[in-house]
Amino acid sequence: MLKAIILRALGVFLVALPSNLQADSEDLIGFKCAVVITSRINDNQDPFQYAIDRIRMCKKNDILSVSSFLDTLTTKVYFNDLMRGFCAFDKQIIIDVNSESSSLSCAHIGKERPRRDFKKSASLGPTYDIGRRAYRNDSN
């Protein structure tokens, strides 16, 4: 009798467990946010800027799905920039780049990471110190 009660309670628990796990995973994953990068846009806006504007409307933990119909070299550059700016690195990132169409899928981080400014500052230029000895040859 006690064994039957324990088995029934275990069965009810196991039936309720997957639905609880599914609800938790849906809260963590979010929804799909799909964007297409193509050169055939009706207005004169840059295709990559159009895609970024659409991605900025996505929410945290949305599955970002980007499809590109541009050439492979351009797509690789765009996907690299999108990964660095919008993808969560602690979750899976899937990229498929080929000559016909390419795709990127990742979890959105919610807020775009700041972009780096690659302007060369004056301090990075070569400096010369006339009063110092030569590094490899002390005879000069």
TASUL-V42175 format. One record per residue. N is the residue number from 1. RES is the residue in three letters. PSI is psi in whole degrees, 0 to 359 (* if undefined). OMEGA is omega in whole degrees, -180 to 180 (NA if undefined). NEAR is the number of other C-alpha atoms within 12 Angstrom. Layout:
N:RES:PSI:OMEGA:NEAR ; N:RES:PSI:OMEGA:NEAR
//
This chain:
1:MET:311:179:7 ; 2:LEU:323:179:8 ; 3:LYS:319:179:9 ; 4:ALA:321:180:10 ; 5:ILE:318:180:11 ; 6:ILE:318:179:12 ; 7:LEU:319:178:13 ; 8:ARG:317:179:14 ; 9:ALA:320:177:14 ; 10:LEU:319:178:14 ; 11:GLY:317:178:14 ; 12:VAL:319:179:14 ; 13:PHE:316:-179:14 ; 14:LEU:329:177:14 ; 15:VAL:322:-178:13 ; 16:ALA:335:-177:14 ; 17:LEU:311:-179:14 ; 18:PRO:324:180:14 ; 19:SER:325:176:14 ; 20:ASN:319:179:14 ; 21:LEU:322:179:14 ; 22:GLN:319:179:14 ; 23:ALA:319:178:14 ; 24:ASP:318:-178:13 ; 25:SER:326:177:15 ; 26:GLU:323:177:16 ; 27:ASP:323:-179:14 ; 28:LEU:323:-174:19 ; 29:ILE:316:-178:25 ; 30:GLY:207:-177:23 ; 31:PHE:176:180:20 ; 32:LYS:136:178:22 ; 33:CYS:103:-174:30 ; 34:ALA:136:-180:27 ; 35:VAL:142:178:30 ; 36:VAL:131:175:31 ; 37:ILE:116:179:34 ; 38:THR:156:180:26 ; 39:SER:354:-179:21 ; 40:ARG:72:176:16 ; 41:ILE:141:-175:16 ; 42:ASN:324:179:10 ; 43:ASP:182:-176:9 ; 44:ASN:14:-178:11 ; 45:GLN:147:177:16 ; 46:ASP:133:-177:16 ; 47:PRO:322:-179:26 ; 48:PHE:319:178:30 ; 49:GLN:323:176:21 ; 50:TYR:316:179:22 ; 51:ALA:317:180:31 ; 52:ILE:319:178:28 ; 53:ASP:321:178:19 ; 54:ARG:319:-179:21 ; 55:ILE:326:179:35 ; 56:ARG:341:177:26 ; 57:MET:349:180:21 ; 58:CYS:160:-178:28 ; 59:LYS:168:179:25 ; 60:LYS:139:180:26 ; 61:ASN:9:170:29 ; 62:ASP:148:175:31 ; 63:ILE:111:-180:32 ; 64:LEU:121:-179:43 ; 65:SER:110:-177:33 ; 66:VAL:127:176:39 ; 67:SER:135:-179:32 ; 68:SER:138:177:35 ; 69:PHE:26:178:29 ; 70:LEU:176:179:27 ; 71:ASP:158:-172:19 ; 72:THR:321:-179:20 ; 73:LEU:313:178:16 ; 74:THR:319:-180:23 ; 75:THR:319:179:33 ; 76:LYS:318:179:25 ; 77:VAL:314:180:17 ; 78:TYR:314:-179:33 ; 79:PHE:322:177:36 ; 80:ASN:316:180:20 ; 81:ASP:319:179:23 ; 82:LEU:319:178:40 ; 83:MET:313:-178:34 ; 84:ARG:326:-175:22 ; 85:GLY:331:-169:26 ; 86:PHE:344:-173:41 ; 87:CYS:143:175:37 ; 88:ALA:124:-176:27 ; 89:PHE:344:180:19 ; 90:ASP:1:177:11 ; 91:LYS:170:-175:19 ; 92:GLN:138:175:18 ; 93:ILE:126:-178:25 ; 94:ILE:127:179:23 ; 95:ILE:134:175:25 ; 96:ASP:109:-179:21 ; 97:VAL:123:174:26 ; 98:ASN:180:-171:19 ; 99:SER:335:-177:16 ; 100:GLU:304:177:15 ; 101:SER:152:-177:22 ; 102:SER:156:-179:29 ; 103:SER:149:176:32 ; 104:LEU:132:176:36 ; 105:SER:132:178:32 ; 106:CYS:172:176:36 ; 107:ALA:131:-178:36 ; 108:HIS:138:-178:40 ; 109:ILE:350:177:29 ; 110:GLY:302:179:24 ; 111:LYS:132:-177:21 ; 112:GLU:137:175:23 ; 113:ARG:148:180:18 ; 114:PRO:142:179:11 ; 115:ARG:148:179:13 ; 116:ARG:144:176:10 ; 117:ASP:118:-174:7 ; 118:PHE:25:176:7 ; 119:LYS:135:-178:8 ; 120:LYS:124:180:9 ; 121:SER:163:-179:9 ; 122:ALA:333:-178:8 ; 123:SER:345:-180:8 ; 124:LEU:353:179:9 ; 125:GLY:167:-179:8 ; 126:PRO:141:178:8 ; 127:THR:145:-179:9 ; 128:TYR:131:177:9 ; 129:ASP:107:-174:9 ; 130:ILE:327:-176:8 ; 131:GLY:351:-178:7 ; 132:ARG:153:175:12 ; 133:ARG:158:177:12 ; 134:ALA:148:-175:12 ; 135:TYR:313:-173:9 ; 136:ARG:332:-174:8 ; 137:ASN:111:-178:8 ; 138:ASP:354:-177:8 ; 139:SER:340:-179:7 ; 140:ASN:*:NA:10
//
